[in-house]
Amino acid sequence: MKIRIHDNDFTLLVDKAIFWEDTHTLLIGDLHLGKIAHFRKEGIAVPPLAAEDNFKRLTHLLTRTKARRIIFLGDLFHSKHNSEWEAFLVWRETFRSTQMVMVKGNHDSFDRSFYEQANLEVYEAEYVVGPFVFTHFPKTEWNQDQFVFCGHIHPVFLIVGRGRQHFSSPCFVVDPYQAILPSFGVFTGGHRIAKIRDRRIFMLTHERVFEVSNR
């Protein structure tokens, strides 16, 4: 599913990421690496291969899109140093020629030396490219000459049909001056989003992205 913003093309991917075609850039929000290892350490039953799924999906995206850059929109990491951090370093080495930019989220609390070790360009609040602002937290006020890409809230949308049938899935939320990405990571939960005026909702299935009707 493609949308056009400020004369640039952005493809909403079923993989819960956005591909900025004009600059060969992937936008990814809320990966939360380390969360699965944290859960397992606390005795919460999470499949041991779940963490590997994140890296497989990242690899698939980079291979398929041939992206030259990734912009992580905050909460790339979730907790203290653990096995998933080490796995990220190994994975990063595989894609050493890919530029990787990270805007800090509320969970990104490692010392800067850790990010330098992973060859990540780190920005404290936002990363700006032309009219586009990349940040972690959604904004409530916008500069009409800019467009914001963000994450943080892990949006999901619920469709209720006849006979109390319902379908819920992660979604992209596109407002006039802002797009909120779904959480890329597995086992990260979600926050239900309302359909309001001038808001476009794009839901995800395993096979496609579709826009929710205004009716």
C-alpha positions in Angstrom: 0.0 0.0 0.0 1.6 3.3 -1.2 0.9 6.8 0.1 2.4 10.0 -1.1 3.6 12.8 1.2 5.4 16.0 0.2 6.0 14.5 -3.3 7.7 11.4 -1.8 6.5 7.8 -2.0 6.1 5.7 1.1 5.1 2.0 1.0 3.3 0.6 4.0 4.5 -3.0 4.3 2.8 -6.0 5.8 6.0 -6.5 7.8 4.9 -3.6 10.0 7.5 -1.2 8.5 7.5 1.7 6.0 9.7 1.9 2.9 10.6 5.4 1.9 11.2 4.7 -1.8 12.9 8.0 -2.8 15.8 7.5 -0.4 15.8 3.6 -0.1 15.1 3.9 3.6 13.2 1.6 6.0 11.3 3.1 8.9 10.9 0.8 11.9 9.3 1.5 15.2 9.4 -0.2 18.6 11.5 -3.3 18.0 12.1 -3.8 21.8 15.1 -6.1 21.5 15.7 -7.7 24.8 12.1 -7.8 25.9 11.7 -11.5 25.1 14.9 -12.4 27.0 13.7 -10.2 29.9 10.3 -12.1 29.9 12.0 -15.5 30.0 14.3 -14.4 32.8 11.3 -13.4 34.8 9.7 -16.8 34.2 7.2 -15.7 31.7 6.6 -18.5 29.1 7.7 -17.1 25.7 8.8 -19.4 22.9 12.6 -19.5 22.8 12.7 -18.8 19.0 10.6 -15.7 19.3 13.6 -13.4 19.5 15.1 -15.0 16.3 11.9 -14.0 14.5 12.7 -10.3 14.9 16.1 -10.7 13.2 14.7 -12.9 10.4 12.1 -10.3 9.6 14.7 -7.5 9.6 16.9 -9.6 7.3 14.0 -10.3 5.0 13.1 -6.6 4.8 16.6 -5.5 4.0 17.1 -8.2 1.4 13.8 -7.6 -0.3 13.8 -3.8 -0.4 17.6 -3.4 -0.8 17.4 -0.5 1.7 20.5 1.6 2.2 19.4 3.0 5.5 17.2 2.1 8.5 15.7 4.7 10.8 14.6 3.2 14.1 11.9 5.3 15.6 12.8 4.6 19.3 12.6 1.7 21.7 15.0 -0.3 19.6 16.1 -1.9 22.8 13.9 -2.7 25.8 16.0 -3.6 28.9 19.5 -4.1 30.2 22.3 -5.8 28.4 21.3 -9.4 27.5 21.6 -12.1 24.9 19.5 -10.2 22.3 22.0 -7.3 22.4 24.8 -9.7 21.5 22.6 -11.1 18.7 22.0 -7.6 17.4 25.8 -7.0 17.2 26.2 -10.2 15.1 23.3 -9.2 12.9 24.6 -5.7 12.5 27.9 -7.0 11.3 26.1 -8.8 8.4 24.7 -5.5 7.3 27.7 -3.3 8.1 27.3 -1.2 4.9 23.7 -0.2 5.8 23.4 3.1 7.5 21.4 2.7 10.7 19.9 5.7 12.6 18.2 5.5 15.9 16.0 8.2 17.6 15.9 7.4 21.3 12.7 6.2 22.9 11.8 5.8 26.6 13.4 2.3 26.8 16.7 3.2 25.1 18.8 3.7 28.2 22.1 2.1 27.2 25.3 4.1 27.6 26.3 5.8 24.3 29.3 3.5 24.0 27.0 0.5 23.4 25.4 2.3 20.4 28.8 3.2 19.1 29.8 -0.4 19.3 26.8 -1.3 17.1 27.7 1.6 14.6 24.3 3.3 15.3 23.8 7.0 14.7 21.9 8.1 17.7 19.6 11.2 18.1 18.1 12.2 21.4 14.8 13.5 20.3 14.3 13.7 16.6 16.0 13.2 13.3 15.1 15.6 10.4 15.5 15.0 6.7 14.0 17.8 4.6 10.3 18.2 5.5 10.3 14.9 7.4 10.7 14.6 11.2 11.5 11.1 12.7 10.9 10.8 16.4 9.6 8.3 19.0 6.7 10.1 20.6 3.6 11.3 18.7 3.2 15.0 18.5 0.0 16.9 19.4 1.0 20.0 17.5 2.5 20.1 14.0 4.3 22.4 11.7 2.3 22.3 8.5 5.4 22.4 6.4 6.6 19.2 8.0 5.4 15.6 8.4 6.2 13.4 11.4 6.9 9.7 11.5 6.8 8.1 15.0 5.9 5.1 17.1 5.6 4.5 20.9 1.9 3.7 21.2 1.9 0.3 19.4 -1.4 1.1 17.6 -4.1 -1.6 16.9 -7.5 -1.2 15.4 -10.7 -3.2 16.1 -13.4 -3.9 13.5 -16.7 -5.1 14.9 -19.1 -6.8 12.5 -22.4 -8.5 12.6 -23.1 -11.1 15.3 -20.4 -9.6 17.5 -17.7 -10.8 15.2 -14.6 -8.8 15.4 -11.1 -8.5 13.9 -8.2 -6.7 15.6 -4.7 -6.1 14.2 -1.7 -3.8 14.3 -2.2 -0.8 12.1 -0.6 2.3 10.6 -2.2 5.5 11.7 -1.9 8.4 9.2 -3.1 11.8 10.3 -2.7 15.0 8.1 0.7 15.8 9.5 1.8 12.6 11.2 2.1 8.8 10.8 2.3 6.4 13.7 3.9 3.0 13.0 2.8 -0.3 14.5 5.3 -2.0 16.8 7.7 -4.1 14.8 8.7 -6.4 17.6 6.9 -9.5 18.7 5.2 -9.8 22.2 5.0 -6.0 22.5 1.2 -5.6 23.0 -0.9 -2.8 21.5 -3.1 0.2 22.2 -6.5 0.5 20.5 -6.8 3.5 18.2 -10.0 5.4 17.4 -11.0 6.4 13.8 -11.5 10.2 13.9 -12.0 12.8 11.3 -9.2 13.1 8.7 -7.5 10.0 10.1 -6.6 7.1 7.8 -6.2 3.7 9.3 -4.3 0.9 7.5 -4.7 -2.5 9.0 -2.5 -5.5 8.6 -3.2 -9.2 7.8 -0.5 -11.8 7.2 -0.7 -11.1 3.5 -1.7 -7.5 2.9 -2.3 -4.0 4.1 -5.8 -2.5 3.6 -7.3 0.8 4.4 -10.3 0.9 6.8 -13.4 2.5 5.1 -14.7 5.7 6.5 -18.3 4.3 6.5 
